[in-house]
Amino acid sequence: MRSKCVLIAEPLRSIMEAMKALLKSSYAPKIRVVFEPTTGKVNVKRLADVLDVSVRKLAPGVGVTEGAIRQKPTADRAQPGARKMVDVFQHALDVIGDWTDTMVWMQTPRKDLSGNSPLTLIVSGRAEVVSDLIENIESGQSN
């Protein structure tokens, strides 16, 4: 029979391994803070802080109401949209290479986005458009 300590330690070990993997991932330190350490879920309130936008502005892009985010910032319903935002922002950061430059790029209106900034599109739930733009920039099809 296994001791109670072993039974408790095994789930904790797997949580710690998941956290170590997350911390070793390519997410920049400022992006990492949006993840809950115990669950790996995106905390949408923290995401709003990191992206320097209000929860109200971010809510439509993650598919939940502002009130729902304030009540449960890691709600399962918000995860797909929030993860897409994080992924697109991380992709931009990987391509641009610097946090400040990435934030400037994200906030600058672009003709190829109909005068919108990439951040505006990301928080409005159109992150895929920005993802496509980043891929075009990477391949030399846009600047």
C-alpha positions in Angstrom: 0.0 0.0 0.0 1.3 3.4 -0.9 1.5 6.1 1.7 -0.7 9.1 1.7 2.3 11.4 1.1 3.0 9.6 -2.2 -0.6 9.9 -3.3 -0.6 13.6 -2.7 2.9 14.2 -4.1 2.2 12.7 -7.5 -0.5 15.2 -8.6 1.6 18.0 -7.2 4.6 16.8 -9.1 2.6 16.8 -12.4 1.4 20.3 -11.7 5.0 21.4 -11.0 6.2 19.8 -14.2 3.5 21.5 -16.2 4.4 24.9 -14.7 8.1 24.3 -15.5 7.2 23.5 -19.1 5.1 26.7 -19.3 7.9 28.8 -17.8 10.4 27.3 -20.3 8.1 28.1 -23.2 8.7 31.0 -25.5 6.2 33.2 -23.7 7.9 36.4 -22.6 7.9 37.1 -18.9 5.2 39.8 -19.2 3.0 37.3 -21.1 3.6 34.5 -18.6 1.9 36.5 -15.8 -1.5 36.1 -17.6 -1.4 32.3 -16.8 -2.7 30.9 -13.6 0.1 28.9 -12.0 -2.1 26.0 -10.8 -4.3 25.6 -13.8 -2.4 27.1 -16.7 -5.6 29.0 -17.7 -5.4 32.5 -19.0 -6.5 35.1 -16.4 -8.4 37.6 -18.6 -8.1 40.4 -16.1 -4.3 40.0 -16.1 -4.3 39.8 -19.9 -6.2 43.1 -20.1 -3.5 44.6 -17.8 -0.6 43.3 -19.9 -2.2 44.5 -23.1 -3.0 47.8 -21.5 -6.7 47.7 -22.3 -9.8 47.7 -20.1 -11.6 44.5 -19.3 -14.7 46.1 -20.9 -12.8 46.5 -24.2 -11.3 43.0 -24.0 -14.6 41.1 -23.1 -16.1 40.9 -26.6 -12.8 39.4 -28.0 -12.9 36.5 -25.5 -16.6 36.0 -25.9 -17.8 36.8 -22.4 -19.2 39.8 -20.7 -17.2 42.2 -18.6 -19.2 41.1 -15.5 -18.3 37.4 -16.2 -14.6 38.3 -16.5 -14.7 40.2 -13.2 -16.6 37.4 -11.5 -14.4 34.6 -12.9 -11.3 35.8 -14.9 -10.3 32.2 -15.8 -13.7 31.1 -17.0 -13.6 28.2 -19.4 -15.8 30.0 -22.0 -13.2 32.8 -22.2 -10.2 30.5 -22.7 -10.3 29.9 -26.5 -10.4 33.6 -27.3 -8.0 34.6 -24.6 -5.5 31.9 -25.7 -5.7 33.1 -29.3 -5.0 36.7 -28.2 -1.9 35.5 -26.2 -0.7 33.4 -29.1 -1.0 36.2 -31.6 0.7 38.6 -29.3 3.5 36.1 -28.6 3.9 35.6 -32.4 4.3 39.3 -32.9 6.8 39.5 -30.0 8.8 36.6 -31.5 8.9 38.4 -34.9 9.6 41.9 -33.6 11.9 40.8 -30.8 11.3 43.5 -28.2 8.4 44.2 -25.8 8.3 47.9 -26.3 8.5 47.8 -30.0 5.8 45.1 -30.1 3.5 47.3 -28.0 4.1 50.2 -30.3 3.4 48.1 -33.4 0.3 46.7 -31.8 -1.1 50.1 -31.0 -0.3 51.8 -34.4 -3.1 52.0 -36.9 -2.2 50.3 -40.3 -3.5 50.9 -43.8 -3.5 47.2 -44.4 -5.9 46.8 -41.5 -8.3 49.4 -42.7 -6.8 52.0 -40.4 -7.2 49.8 -37.3 -4.3 48.9 -35.0 -3.5 45.2 -34.6 -4.4 45.5 -30.9 -7.9 46.8 -31.8 -8.5 43.8 -34.0 -7.1 41.4 -31.5 -9.3 42.6 -28.6 -12.4 42.7 -30.9 -12.1 39.0 -31.6 -10.4 39.3 -35.0 -7.0 38.0 -33.9 -6.8 35.8 -37.0 -6.5 38.8 -39.2 -3.5 40.0 -37.2 -2.0 36.5 -37.2 -2.2 36.5 -41.0 -0.6 39.9 -41.2 2.3 38.7 -39.0 2.8 35.6 -41.1 2.9 37.9 -44.2 5.5 40.1 -42.5 7.5 37.1 -41.6 7.5 35.9 -45.2 8.4 39.3 -46.6 5.0 39.9 -48.2 4.2 43.0 -46.0 6.0 45.4 -43.7 
